[in-house]
Amino acid sequence: MELKEKIVKAFDQRFGGKGTLYASAGRINLIGEHTDYNGGFVFPGAIDKVIMADIRPNGTDTVNLYSIDLDEKSSFGLSEEDAPSQQWARYVFGVCRETLKRGGVVKGFDAVFAGNVPLGAGLSSSAALESCFAYALNDLFNSNSIEKFELAKIGQSTEHNYCGVNCGIMDQFASVFGKKDCLIRLDCRSLEYEYFPFSIDGHRLVLVDSVVKHELVDSPYNKRRQSCERVAKRLGIDTLRDAEMADLEAVKGDISAEDYMRAKFVIEEKERVLDVCDALNRGDIDTVGRLMYETHRGLSKDYEVSCEELDFLNDIARECGVVGSRIMGGGFGGCTINLVADDKYDHFIATAKEKFNAKYGHAPKIYDVIISDGARRIEE
Ligand code: GAF
């Protein structure tokens, strides 16, 4: 059954009648990893994998949610002390609270939701969930008076204040602003953005999901961010956006070797984003691919957010003549993103499955992605 039919049916069974349907998308990022919280550039796009929700105000102060995928329900009030215990429900609770904190209106509602964004794969299913509800609450209760930028920030603040992840703005921005067939070059300091038509004739984007998620103690994502902030502080600047390699070299003796490597990666990566945008404009796919491999190396060796399985997939991509390949998203598991010529695709996928299975005892999952629209109301 299609996602939409499944949701409409479940809403009717659980709450009776119909609500309004909304969706928002997961995202890919062609290049620009861990640059968002450093005030740098990113280059993401929304994809054709979504979280969809059927929502209807219920005339009370209570929110009633049902997640089809988890087969779990949650009910909560809208005050700060009403936070639900289930992590998945806290994403929606956070969006309600952050909307209210900004002076928006939120009243009780019933909602059923489900999705096809793979979980834990680095495709930002959580941003898709946040953006779907932020968009819906704006439409249902606020006559769309809340700016789209603010919807993205509502999602980001939800992560910070209700989910314990001190993330940047990239995922929520891509999910809210995503546009069919376009990548978005976003300046995460000014929030100025530009749509780039994503035309890669004779090539396609494919994600290879290692299906591993290394749960590391001590929140390694937040620790990476702290390293960057320490170096910026030492340099007397707000963020590493304003640092050059020469600045970093000048303080090398005063910072830890680890902080040096983290900052080096960020400084190099912010330039790579601009170079990839230029290369894409020229139709120079080979340069795009080469820079993707450079990013992988940096994420693996300097930023240290890769893992054995993802490095293995990256090596296979190189051996199979894939134009560009790298770990995508926050890291510590999940997917590689691969830019593959059409005539190399079948060989690459078959080889990745066979070799990965032989080494790790399970096949990776393969997702072909199409760049698509972000948050929206679904007209029936
Ligand atoms: C995660 C975060 F949520 C983003 O803000 C970004 O930092 C990304 O990791 C790394 O580029 O997806």
Boltz pocket constraint, residues with backbone or C-beta under 6 A from the ligand:
constraints:
  - pocket:
      binder: B
      contacts: [[A, 32], [A, 33], [A, 34], [A, 35], [A, 36], [A, 37], [A, 122], [A, 124], [A, 167], [A, 168], [A, 169], [A, 170], [A, 171], [A, 329], [A, 330], [A, 331]]
      max_distance: 6.0
